[in-house]
Amino acid sequence: MPSSVRNDAKGMSKLSETLGFIGLGNMGHHMASRLLRQGYSMVLYDIRQEALDPFREHPNVTVASSCAEVPAQAKTILVSLPNPQVVRSVVLGEGGLCSGGKFDTYIDLSTTGPQVSEEIGRKLAEHGTVSLDAPVSGGVPGAEAGTLSIMVSGDKAAYERHMPVFQTIGKKIFYVGSSVGQAQTMKLANNYLSAVALAATSEAIVLGVKAGLDPQTMLDVLNASSGRNSATLDKFPAAVLNRKFDYGFKSGLMYKDVALCLAEADRLGVTMWAGTNIKELWKLTKEKLGYDSDTTEIIRIFEEWGGVEVTA
């Protein structure tokens, strides 16, 4: 059944239906919160009860006790989950969405890679459900502020109907293709470049500090020059020079995304020489500093090798 769109009291458009949302981690928590502030009624589920606790008393929230319960009350369901295995289980596994009632639209905000997205898209089509890939970029700060960039692929009519949802959680929305999985490929390319930038910037800054340069001065120069990137512009000022290491994305997830990118490259017969080394570097970071370490902590690896500490 097509979703209808109406305007709220402030003149902002929104879908006139209850939304389902599964996965209330660092990203999902903020996206769900923004949708609630926009006035949506929502059915929420997370395997962790502590993730659901902040929402239990909200008047527009129904807390489900399983994934299978969500379709009974929501015909558009969004998921924000950590890896492809969890996404597959939530949708296709025992007690998953497909074992519940029929629902109209599935929107995957996770980074799962195209292969799992294509598989889920086929299965959901048999279930009578339209799938949209909608991986996001911008990290926890972007999710909290509603400034995420969102890459969407799948049925264009469904994409257009759900634009009010995307505009609530994101600032820049891109329709990248009609085939489920294309947005996932776009997201993997983006996260690969983000992983390269953070690793390479860490190498370069440690080199400069070892030579006696001031790291803040280095950032000022880089950001006015051709070396500027997402790490020099955002991550180093916000979380590295102050030694907070709290930008909000886990090293284990970065390794997962780079590994997914290289797996897709292998599937397509594309050689990624630099990517092989970047993957091993993030694997080392995950193993040495821990899966849950912040991605900005990768500089600790280079600091140890260089015998210096980068601080403002």
TIKEZA-536983 format. One record per residue: residue in one letter; z negated, y, x of N, C-alpha, C in turn. Coordinates in steps of 0.1 Angstrom, whole numbers, padded with zeros to 4 digits, always signed. Layout:
AZYXZYXZYX
...
END
This chain:
M+0000-0012+0009+0000+0000+0000+0000+0012+0009
P+0010+0022+0008+0010+0033+0016-0002+0042+0015
S-0007+0048+0026-0018+0056+0026-0014+0070+0021
S-0023+0076+0013-0020+0090+0008-0028+0100+0017
V-0023+0112+0018-0029+0122+0026-0033+0134+0017
R-0045+0140+0019-0049+0151+0011-0055+0161+0021
N-0058+0173+0016-0064+0184+0024-0079+0185+0020
D-0087+0187+0031-0102+0189+0028-0104+0203+0025
A-0117+0207+0023-0120+0221+0019-0116+0231+0030
K-0115+0227+0042-0111+0236+0053-0096+0236+0055
G-0088+0229+0046-0074+0229+0047-0068+0219+0057
M-0077+0211+0063-0072+0201+0073-0068+0188+0065
S-0057+0182+0069-0052+0170+0062-0060+0158+0067
K-0062+0148+0058-0069+0136+0061-0064+0125+0052
L-0065+0113+0056-0062+0101+0047-0073+0100+0037
S-0068+0098+0024-0078+0097+0013-0082+0082+0012
E-0088+0076+0022-0092+0062+0021-0103+0060+0031
T-0110+0049+0030-0120+0044+0039-0114+0038+0051
L-0119+0041+0063-0114+0036+0075-0124+0025+0080
G-0119+0015+0086-0127+0005+0094-0126+0009+0109
F-0137+0006+0116-0137+0009+0130-0145-0001+0137
I-0139-0008+0147-0146-0019+0154-0146-0015+0169
G-0158-0015+0175-0160-0012+0189-0165+0002+0191
L-0178+0003+0192-0185+0016+0193-0191+0018+0207
G-0183+0015+0217-0188+0017+0231-0186+0032+0235
N-0185+0035+0248-0185+0048+0253-0174+0057+0246
M-0162+0051+0244-0151+0058+0237-0152+0057+0222
G-0154+0045+0217-0154+0043+0202-0165+0051+0195
H-0176+0052+0201-0187+0059+0195-0183+0074+0192
H-0177+0080+0202-0173+0094+0200-0161+0096+0190
M-0152+0086+0191-0141+0087+0181-0145+0085+0167
A-0154+0075+0165-0159+0073+0151-0167+0085+0146
S-0175+0090+0155-0183+0102+0152-0174+0114+0147
R-0163+0116+0154-0154+0127+0150-0148+0124+0136
L-0144+0112+0134-0138+0108+0121-0148+0111+0110
L-0161+0107+0112-0171+0110+0102-0173+0125+0100
R-0173+0132+0111-0175+0147+0109-0163+0153+0101
Q-0151+0146+0102-0140+0151+0094-0141+0147+0079
G-0151+0139+0076-0154+0136+0062-0150+0122+0057
Y-0145+0114+0067-0141+0100+0063-0153+0091+0059
S-0151+0083+0050-0160+0072+0048-0156+0060+0057
M-0165+0053+0063-0161+0043+0073-0170+0031+0072
V-0163+0020+0075-0170+0007+0077-0170+0004+0092
L-0181+0002+0098-0183+0001+0112-0188-0013+0116
Y-0183-0018+0127-0188-0030+0133-0188-0030+0148
D-0198-0035+0154-0199-0038+0168-0208-0050+0170
I-0205-0057+0181-0213-0069+0183-0228-0065+0188
R-0229-0053+0193-0242-0048+0198-0249-0040+0187
Q-0260-0044+0182-0267-0037+0172-0271-0023+0176
E-0274-0021+0189-0278-0008+0194-0267+0002+0193
A-0254-0003+0193-0243+0006+0192-0242+0011+0177
L-0246+0002+0168-0245+0006+0154-0257+0015+0149
D-0268+0014+0156-0280+0021+0151-0279+0035+0149
P-0272+0043+0157-0270+0058+0155-0263+0061+0142
F-0256+0051+0136-0247+0054+0124-0253+0049+0111
R-0264+0041+0112-0269+0034+0100-0273+0043+0089
E-0279+0055+0092-0284+0063+0082-0274+0073+0077
H-0262+0073+0082-0251+0082+0078-0247+0079+0064
P-0246+0089+0055-0243+0086+0041-0229+0080+0039
N-0219+0083+0048-0206+0078+0047-0203+0065+0054
V-0213+0058+0059-0211+0047+0067-0216+0034+0060
T-0208+0024+0061-0212+0010+0057-0212+0002+0070
V-0223-0005+0073-0223-0013+0085-0220-0028+0081
A-0209-0033+0087-0205-0047+0084-0213-0056+0093
S-0214-0069+0088-0221-0078+0096-0212-0087+0104
S-0199-0086+0103-0189-0093+0110-0176-0086+0109
C-0166-0090+0118-0153-0084+0118-0146-0087+0104
A-0148-0100+0100-0142-0105+0087-0146-0097+0075
E-0157-0090+0075-0162-0082+0064-0154-0069+0063
V-0149-0064+0074-0143-0050+0074-0131-0049+0064
P-0122-0058+0064-0110-0057+0055-0113-0056+0040
A-0124-0061+0036-0128-0061+0022-0130-0046+0017
Q-0133-0037+0027-0136-0024+0023-0128-0013+0029
A-0119-0017+0039-0111-0007+0045-0097-0013+0047
K-0087-0005+0044-0073-0010+0045-0066-0005+0058
T-0072+0005+0064-0068+0009+0077-0079+0006+0087
I-0077-0002+0097-0087-0006+0106-0083-0002+0121
L-0092+0005+0127-0090+0009+0141-0100+0001+0150
V-0095-0003+0162-0103-0010+0172-0103-0003+0185
S-0114-0002+0192-0115+0003+0205-0124-0007+0213
L-0117-0015+0221-0124-0027+0227-0120-0028+0242
P-0129-0035+0250-0128-0034+0264-0116-0041+0271
N-0111-0052+0265-0101-0060+0272-0093-0068+0263
P-0082-0074+0267-0073-0081+0258-0079-0093+0252
Q-0088-0100+0259-0095-0112+0254-0103-0109+0242
V-0111-0098+0243-0119-0094+0232-0111-0089+0220
V-0100-0082+0222-0091-0078+0211-0085-0090+0204
R-0080-0099+0212-0075-0111+0205-0085-0118+0197
S-0097-0120+0202-0108-0126+0194-0111-0119+0182
V-0112-0106+0183-0116-0097+0171-0106-0098+0160
V-0093-0099+0164-0082-0100+0154-0079-0114+0149
L-0077-0123+0159-0072-0136+0156-0082-0147+0156
G-0094-0145+0162-0103-0155+0164-0111-0159+0151
E-0119-0169+0153-0127-0174+0141-0137-0162+0137
G-0137-0159+0124-0145-0148+0120-0139-0134+0123
G-0126-0134+0127-0119-0122+0130-0113-0115+0118
L-0105-0104+0121-0099-0097+0110-0090-0105+0101
C-0083-0114+0107-0073-0122+0099-0080-0132+0090
S-0092-0135+0093-0099-0144+0084-0106-0137+0073
G-0105-0124+0073-0110-0116+0061-0099-0114+0051
G-0101-0104+0043-0091-0101+0033-0079-0093+0039
K-0069-0091+0031-0057-0085+0035-0060-0070+0037
F-0054-0064+0048-0055-0050+0050-0041-0045+0054
D-0039-0032+0053-0026-0026+0054-0021-0023+0068
T-0031-0016+0076-0027-0011+0089-0037-0014+0099
Y-0033-0018+0111-0041-0021+0123-0037-0011+0134
I-0047-0004+0139-0045+0006+0150-0053+0002+0162
D-0047-0001+0173-0054-0005+0185-0055+0006+0195
L-0067+0012+0196-0069+0023+0206-0072+0018+0220
S-0073+0005+0221-0077-0001+0234-0066-0001+0244
T-0069-0005+0256-0058-0008+0266-0058-0023+0268
T-0048-0029+0262-0048-0044+0262-0036-0049+0269
G-0026-0041+0272-0013-0046+0278-0004-0050+0267
P+0009-0050+0270+0019-0053+0259+0019-0067+0254
Q+0016-0077+0263+0018-0091+0258+0008-0094+0247
V-0004-0090+0248-0014-0093+0237-0010-0085+0225
S-0006-0072+0227-0002-0064+0215+0010-0070+0208
E+0020-0075+0215+0031-0081+0208+0027-0094+0201
E+0018-0102+0207+0013-0114+0200+0006-0110+0187
I-0003-0101+0188-0011-0097+0176-0002-0090+0166
G+0008-0082+0170+0017-0076+0161+0024-0086+0153
R+0029-0097+0159+0036-0108+0152+0027-0115+0142
K+0015-0118+0146+0006-0125+0137+0002-0117+0125
L-0001-0104+0128-0005-0095+0117+0007-0093+0107
A+0019-0092+0112+0031-0091+0103+0031-0103+0093
E+0028-0115+0098+0027-0126+0089+0016-0125+0079
H+0006-0117+0083-0006-0114+0074-0003-0103+0065
G+0009-0096+0066+0012-0085+0058+0007-0072+0062
T+0003-0071+0075-0003-0059+0081+0007-0052+0091
V+0008-0039+0090+0015-0031+0100+0007-0028+0112
S+0012-0030+0124+0004-0027+0136+0009-0015+0143
L+0000-0007+0148+0003+0004+0157-0005+0003+0170
D+0002+0004+0181-0005+0005+0194-0008+0020+0195
A-0020+0024+0199-0024+0038+0201-0034+0039+0212
P-0031+0034+0224-0040+0036+0235-0042+0051+0238
V-0054+0054+0243-0058+0068+0245-0061+0071+0260
S-0060+0084+0264-0063+0088+0277-0071+0101+0276
G-0080+0103+0286-0088+0114+0286-0103+0111+0288
G-0106+0098+0288-0120+0094+0291-0130+0098+0281
V-0143+0096+0284-0154+0100+0275-0154+0115+0272
P-0152+0124+0282-0152+0138+0278-0141+0141+0267
G-0129+0135+0268-0119+0137+0259-0122+0131+0245
A-0128+0120+0245-0132+0114+0232-0143+0122+0225
E-0152+0128+0233-0163+0136+0227-0157+0149+0222
A-0148+0155+0229-0142+0168+0225-0131+0167+0215
G-0125+0155+0213-0114+0153+0205-0101+0158+0211
T-0100+0158+0224-0089+0163+0232-0081+0151+0238
L-0083+0139+0234-0076+0128+0240-0060+0129+0238
S-0053+0124+0248-0039+0122+0245-0037+0107+0240
I-0028+0106+0230-0027+0093+0224-0012+0089+0224
M-0010+0077+0229+0004+0071+0230+0005+0061+0219
V+0015+0063+0210+0016+0054+0198+0030+0048+0198
S+0030+0035+0195+0042+0028+0192+0041+0019+0180
G+0052+0016+0174+0052+0007+0162+0060+0014+0151
D+0057+0010+0139+0065+0015+0127+0063+0030+0126
K+0074+0038+0126+0073+0052+0126+0067+0058+0113
A+0070+0052+0102+0065+0057+0089+0050+0056+0089
A+0044+0044+0094+0030+0042+0095+0024+0052+0105
Y+0031+0055+0116+0026+0065+0125+0025+0079+0119
E+0035+0083+0111+0034+0096+0105+0024+0096+0094
R+0022+0085+0086+0011+0085+0076-0003+0087+0082
H-0005+0082+0094-0018+0082+0100-0020+0093+0110
M-0011+0103+0110-0012+0114+0119-0025+0122+0117
P-0031+0123+0105-0044+0130+0103-0055+0123+0111
V-0054+0110+0112-0064+0102+0120-0063+0105+0135
F-0050+0105+0140-0048+0107+0154-0051+0122+0157
Q-0049+0131+0149-0051+0145+0151-0066+0148+0151
T-0074+0140+0145-0089+0141+0145-0095+0137+0158
I-0089+0127+0164-0095+0122+0177-0088+0127+0189
G-0076+0132+0188-0068+0136+0199-0061+0150+0198
K-0057+0155+0209-0050+0168+0209-0035+0167+0211
K-0031+0157+0219-0017+0155+0222-0013+0141+0218
I-0004+0140+0208+0000+0127+0203+0014+0125+0206
F+0018+0113+0212+0031+0110+0216+0036+0097+0209
Y+0047+0098+0202+0053+0086+0197+0063+0081+0207
V+0060+0069+0213+0068+0065+0225+0078+0054+0222
G+0078+0048+0210+0088+0038+0207+0084+0030+0194
S+0094+0023+0189+0093+0016+0176+0087+0002+0178
S+0087-0003+0190+0083-0017+0192+0068-0017+0196
V+0061-0026+0189+0046-0028+0193+0046-0033+0207
G+0037-0027+0215+0036-0030+0230+0041-0019+0239
Q+0050-0010+0234+0056+0000+0242+0046+0010+0246
A+0037+0014+0237+0026+0023+0241+0017+0018+0251
Q+0015+0004+0250+0006-0002+0260+0012-0001+0274
T+0025-0003+0275+0032-0002+0288+0030+0013+0293
M+0032+0022+0284+0030+0036+0288+0016+0039+0293
K+0006+0033+0287-0008+0035+0291-0010+0029+0304
L-0005+0017+0306-0007+0010+0319-0001+0018+0331
A+0011+0024+0328+0017+0033+0339+0008+0045+0341
N+0003+0051+0331-0006+0062+0332-0019+0059+0340
N-0025+0048+0336-0038+0044+0343-0036+0039+0357
Y-0024+0033+0360-0020+0030+0374-0020+0043+0382
L-0013+0053+0377-0012+0065+0385-0026+0072+0387
S-0035+0071+0376-0048+0076+0377-0056+0069+0388
A-0054+0055+0388-0061+0047+0398-0057+0051+0413
V-0044+0053+0414-0038+0057+0427-0044+0070+0431
A-0044+0080+0422-0048+0093+0425-0063+0094+0430
L-0071+0086+0423-0086+0086+0426-0088+0080+0440
A-0081+0069+0442-0083+0062+0455-0077+0070+0467
A-0065+0075+0465-0059+0083+0476-0066+0096+0478
T-0071+0103+0468-0079+0115+0470-0092+0112+0477
S-0098+0101+0474-0111+0097+0481-0108+0095+0496
E-0097+0088+0499-0093+0087+0513-0091+0100+0520
A-0083+0109+0514-0080+0122+0520-0092+0131+0522
I-0101+0131+0512-0113+0140+0513-0122+0134+0524
V-0124+0121+0525-0132+0116+0535-0126+0119+0549
L-0113+0118+0550-0107+0121+0563-0110+0136+0567
G-0108+0145+0557-0111+0159+0560-0125+0162+0564
V-0135+0156+0556-0149+0158+0559-0152+0152+0573
K-0146+0141+0576-0149+0135+0590-0144+0145+0601
A-0133+0153+0598-0128+0162+0607-0135+0176+0607
G-0145+0177+0598-0153+0189+0597-0149+0199+0587
L-0140+0195+0578-0136+0204+0567-0146+0204+0555
D-0147+0215+0548-0156+0215+0537-0149+0209+0525
P-0155+0200+0517-0148+0193+0507-0144+0203+0495
Q-0152+0213+0492-0148+0222+0481-0136+0230+0485
T-0136+0234+0498-0124+0242+0503-0112+0233+0502
M-0113+0220+0506-0102+0211+0505-0097+0210+0490
L-0106+0209+0481-0101+0208+0467-0094+0221+0463
D-0100+0233+0467-0093+0245+0464-0079+0246+0469
V-0077+0241+0481-0064+0241+0487-0055+0231+0480
L-0060+0219+0478-0052+0209+0471-0047+0213+0457
N-0056+0219+0450-0053+0223+0436-0044+0235+0435
A-0042+0242+0447-0032+0252+0447-0019+0248+0454
S-0018+0235+0457-0008+0229+0465-0002+0217+0459
S+0007+0210+0466+0014+0199+0460+0006+0186+0459
G-0006+0186+0465-0014+0174+0465-0023+0173+0452
R-0023+0183+0444-0032+0183+0432-0029+0171+0423
N-0039+0166+0417-0038+0155+0407-0050+0154+0399
S-0051+0144+0390-0062+0143+0381-0075+0142+0387
A-0076+0136+0399-0088+0135+0407-0093+0148+0413
T-0083+0155+0419-0087+0168+0425-0090+0179+0414
L-0083+0178+0403-0085+0188+0393-0098+0186+0384
D-0101+0173+0381-0111+0170+0372-0123+0162+0377
K-0119+0150+0383-0130+0140+0386-0139+0145+0398
F-0132+0150+0408-0141+0154+0420-0150+0165+0417
P-0145+0176+0410-0154+0187+0407-0165+0183+0397
A-0162+0174+0387-0171+0170+0377-0181+0160+0381
A-0178+0151+0390-0186+0139+0392-0188+0134+0406
V-0180+0140+0416-0181+0135+0430-0189+0145+0439
L-0185+0157+0440-0191+0167+0449-0206+0169+0445
N-0209+0167+0432-0223+0169+0428-0231+0155+0429
R-0224+0145+0433-0229+0131+0435-0235+0126+0422
K-0230+0130+0410-0235+0125+0398-0228+0111+0394
F-0215+0110+0398-0208+0098+0396-0209+0093+0381
D-0206+0102+0372-0209+0099+0358-0197+0103+0349
Y-0185+0102+0354-0173+0106+0347-0171+0098+0334
G-0175+0085+0334-0176+0078+0322-0166+0066+0320
F-0159+0062+0332-0150+0051+0331-0154+0041+0341
K-0155+0028+0338-0161+0018+0346-0151+0013+0356
S-0155+0010+0368-0146+0004+0379-0140-0009+0374
G-0148-0017+0367-0143-0030+0363-0131-0028+0353
L-0132-0018+0345-0121-0015+0335-0109-0010+0342
M-0111-0002+0353-0100+0003+0361-0092-0008+0368
Y-0100-0017+0373-0094-0029+0379-0086-0037+0369
K-0092-0039+0357-0085-0046+0346-0072-0040+0343
D-0072-0026+0342-0059-0019+0338-0049-0020+0349
V-0053-0019+0362-0043-0020+0373-0037-0035+0373
A-0046-0045+0371-0042-0058+0371-0032-0061+0360
L-0035-0055+0348-0026-0057+0337-0012-0050+0340
C-0012-0039+0347+0000-0032+0350+0008-0041+0360
L+0002-0047+0370+0009-0055+0379+0014-0068+0373
A+0007-0073+0363+0011-0085+0356+0024-0082+0348
E+0024-0070+0342+0036-0066+0334+0048-0064+0343
A+0045-0058+0355+0056-0056+0365+0062-0069+0369
D+0053-0079+0371+0058-0092+0375+0066-0099+0364
R+0061-0097+0352+0069-0103+0340+0083-0097+0339
L+0084-0084+0343+0096-0077+0341+0105-0077+0354
G+0099-0084+0365+0106-0085+0377+0107-0071+0385
V+0097-0063+0383+0096-0050+0390+0086-0051+0402
T+0090-0047+0414+0082-0048+0426+0074-0035+0427
M+0061-0037+0429+0052-0025+0430+0044-0028+0443
W+0049-0023+0455+0043-0025+0468+0030-0018+0468
A+0030-0005+0465+0017+0002+0466+0007-0004+0456
G+0012-0008+0445+0003-0013+0434-0005-0025+0439
T+0001-0034+0447-0006-0046+0452-0019-0041+0460
N-0017-0031+0469-0029-0027+0477-0039-0020+0468
I-0034-0012+0458-0043-0005+0449-0052-0014+0441
K-0045-0025+0437-0052-0035+0429-0064-0041+0437
E-0061-0045+0450-0071-0051+0459-0082-0041+0462
L-0079-0028+0463-0089-0018+0465-0099-0017+0453
W-0093-0017+0441-0102-0016+0430-0109-0029+0427
K-0104-0040+0431-0111-0053+0431-0123-0053+0440
L-0121-0047+0452-0132-0046+0462-0143-0037+0456
T-0139-0025+0450-0148-0016+0444-0157-0023+0433
K-0150-0030+0424-0157-0037+0414-0167-0047+0419
E-0163-0054+0429-0172-0065+0435-0183-0059+0443
K-0180-0048+0450-0190-0043+0459-0200-0033+0452
L-0195-0025+0443-0204-0016+0436-0208-0020+0422
G-0201-0030+0417-0204-0035+0404-0194-0032+0393
Y-0193-0040+0383-0183-0038+0372-0186-0025+0365
D-0199-0022+0363-0203-0010+0355-0203+0003+0363
S-0201+0002+0376-0201+0014+0384-0190+0024+0379
D-0193+0037+0381-0183+0047+0376-0171+0047+0386
T-0159+0049+0380-0148+0049+0389-0148+0059+0401
T-0155+0070+0398-0156+0080+0409-0164+0075+0421
E-0172+0064+0419-0179+0059+0430-0171+0052+0441
I-0158+0051+0438-0149+0044+0448-0150+0052+0461
I-0153+0064+0461-0154+0072+0473-0165+0066+0483
R-0175+0060+0477-0185+0054+0485-0179+0043+0495
I-0169+0036+0491-0163+0027+0499-0157+0034+0512
F-0150+0044+0510-0144+0052+0521-0154+0059+0529
E-0165+0064+0523-0176+0070+0530-0182+0060+0540
E-0184+0048+0535-0190+0038+0544-0181+0035+0555
W-0168+0034+0553-0159+0031+0564-0158+0043+0573
G-0159+0055+0568-0157+0067+0576-0170+0072+0583
G-0181+0067+0578-0194+0071+0583-0198+0086+0580
V-0193+0090+0568-0197+0104+0563-0200+0103+0548
E-0206+0114+0544-0209+0116+0529-0203+0129+0524
V-0195+0128+0513-0189+0139+0508-0198+0145+0497
T-0202+0158+0500-0211+0165+0491-0208+0180+0491
A-0211+0187+0480-0208+0201+0480-0217+0208+0490
END
